[in-house]
Amino acid sequence: MVWRPAFRLVARYILDHRRTGEHYPGYITDIDLSFCRETIAQQTGLQLSHYLQIKTDLEMQLNQAMRQIDWLSSGM
């Protein structure tokens, strides 16, 4: 999966603000889907499963971008 430039920018921001320089996953703690409600679930409305799936997808892409930056930074 190819990550988008936005994920790379967010990943770089997160990594730059970690105090210890340790490498560990990022997690999303809040998500607002109200602006895309009609696109995601026009018939049923937003369900918990929608939030969890989108949160999981975003975290996967963000963490992939962080791993890629770590890999590039380490000179591999």
Secondary structure, DSSP 8 states (H G I E B T S, - for coil): ----HHHHHHHHHHHHT-SS-------------GGGHHHHHTTT---HHHHHHHHHHHHHHHHHHHHHHHHHHTT-
